[in-house]
Amino acid sequence: MTDLDFKQVLVAEDSSVIRNLLKKILLFENCKITSAKDGEAVLKKFEDEEYDLIIMDINLPKMDGLEATKKIRASKGKKANIPIIGISGNAKDRPVAEFFEAGMNEYIQKPLDYDKLIELVKKYTH
């Protein structure tokens, strides 16, 4: 298998435990993972590289996932339409509609339902 067989996924997650868990799951789905620990890093990586999918924590430091998503959607070109799956463990205080209004394609509550996550990754990368 070559790198060309892999889908490029940007994982935006500040928790190293969850980030590593997502990496392990995504490797089984032929994904090459790049990670970012905060919203500002997400935007920098998004500008510098091409990705097939972003998995974005809602509650990132420096710039939350919703603001980062809005900035991605406001960017120019086809990259602005990249699929974004939002994840969060403590987003219960926010209406889920807010995630979709920001431009996220999907949302999964933590603890993650791995079957659902894999289903969504396949939906957007295959």
C-alpha positions as CSV (number, residue, x, y, z in Angstrom):
1,M,0.0,0.0,0.0
2,T,1.3,3.5,-0.9
3,D,0.5,6.9,0.6
4,L,-1.8,7.4,-2.4
5,D,-4.1,4.7,-1.1
6,F,-4.6,6.7,2.2
7,K,-7.1,9.4,2.8
8,Q,-5.7,12.5,4.5
9,V,-7.5,13.3,7.8
10,L,-6.9,16.2,10.1
11,V,-7.7,15.4,13.7
12,A,-8.3,18.5,15.8
13,E,-8.3,17.4,19.4
14,D,-6.6,18.9,22.4
15,S,-6.7,15.6,24.5
16,S,-3.7,13.5,23.7
17,V,-5.6,10.4,24.8
18,I,-8.5,10.9,22.4
19,R,-6.1,12.1,19.7
20,N,-4.1,8.8,19.9
21,L,-7.3,6.8,20.1
22,L,-8.7,8.5,16.9
23,K,-5.3,7.9,15.2
24,K,-5.5,4.1,15.9
25,I,-9.1,3.9,14.7
26,L,-8.4,5.9,11.6
27,L,-5.4,3.9,10.6
28,F,-7.6,0.8,10.2
29,E,-9.7,2.9,7.7
30,N,-6.6,3.6,5.5
31,C,-6.3,7.2,6.8
32,K,-3.1,9.1,7.1
33,I,-3.6,11.4,10.2
34,T,-2.3,14.8,10.9
35,S,-3.2,16.3,14.2
36,A,-3.8,19.8,15.7
37,K,-4.1,20.7,19.4
38,D,-6.0,24.0,19.0
39,G,-8.1,25.9,16.5
40,E,-5.3,28.2,15.3
41,A,-3.2,25.1,14.4
42,V,-6.2,23.7,12.5
43,L,-6.4,26.7,10.3
44,K,-2.6,26.8,9.7
45,K,-2.6,23.1,8.7
46,F,-5.7,23.5,6.6
47,E,-4.1,26.3,4.7
48,D,-0.8,24.4,4.2
49,E,-2.1,20.9,3.2
50,E,-4.9,19.1,1.4
51,Y,-7.2,16.9,3.5
52,D,-10.1,14.6,2.7
53,L,-11.8,15.0,6.1
54,I,-11.5,17.0,9.4
55,I,-12.5,15.5,12.8
56,M,-12.9,18.6,15.0
57,D,-13.4,18.8,18.7
58,I,-15.9,21.6,19.5
59,N,-14.0,22.8,22.6
60,L,-10.5,23.5,21.4
61,P,-8.1,26.0,23.0
62,K,-7.2,29.4,21.4
63,M,-10.1,29.1,18.9
64,D,-13.0,26.7,19.4
65,G,-14.0,24.2,16.8
66,L,-17.1,26.2,15.7
67,E,-15.1,29.3,15.0
68,A,-12.4,27.3,13.1
69,T,-15.2,25.6,11.1
70,K,-16.7,29.0,10.2
71,K,-13.3,30.3,9.0
72,I,-12.8,27.1,6.9
73,R,-16.2,27.5,5.4
74,A,-15.5,31.2,4.6
75,S,-12.2,30.3,2.8
76,K,-12.1,30.3,-0.9
77,G,-12.0,27.4,-3.3
78,K,-13.1,23.8,-3.1
79,K,-11.2,23.2,0.1
80,A,-13.9,25.2,1.9
81,N,-16.3,22.3,1.3
82,I,-14.2,19.7,3.2
83,P,-16.3,17.4,5.3
84,I,-16.1,18.2,9.0
85,I,-17.2,15.8,11.8
86,G,-17.6,17.6,15.1
87,I,-17.0,15.8,18.4
88,S,-17.4,16.9,22.0
89,G,-17.8,15.5,25.5
90,N,-19.3,18.6,27.1
91,A,-21.3,20.4,24.4
92,K,-24.6,19.6,26.1
93,D,-25.0,23.3,27.0
94,R,-25.0,24.2,23.3
95,P,-27.7,23.3,20.9
96,V,-26.6,20.8,18.3
97,A,-28.1,23.0,15.6
98,E,-25.3,25.5,16.4
99,F,-22.7,22.9,15.2
100,F,-24.5,22.6,11.8
101,E,-25.0,26.3,11.5
102,A,-21.2,26.7,11.9
103,G,-20.8,24.4,8.9
104,M,-20.1,21.0,10.4
105,N,-21.5,18.1,8.4
106,E,-21.9,15.7,11.3
107,Y,-21.6,15.6,15.1
108,I,-20.8,12.8,17.5
109,Q,-21.0,13.1,21.3
110,K,-18.2,11.7,23.5
111,P,-17.7,9.1,24.6
112,L,-17.4,8.2,20.9
113,D,-19.6,5.6,19.3
114,Y,-16.8,3.9,17.3
115,D,-19.1,2.2,14.9
116,K,-20.8,5.5,14.1
117,L,-17.5,7.3,13.8
118,I,-16.2,4.6,11.3
119,E,-19.5,4.8,9.4
120,L,-19.1,8.6,9.0
121,V,-15.4,8.3,8.1
122,K,-16.3,5.8,5.4
123,K,-19.2,8.0,4.2
124,Y,-16.9,11.0,3.6
125,T,-13.7,9.3,2.5
126,H,-14.7,6.4,0.3
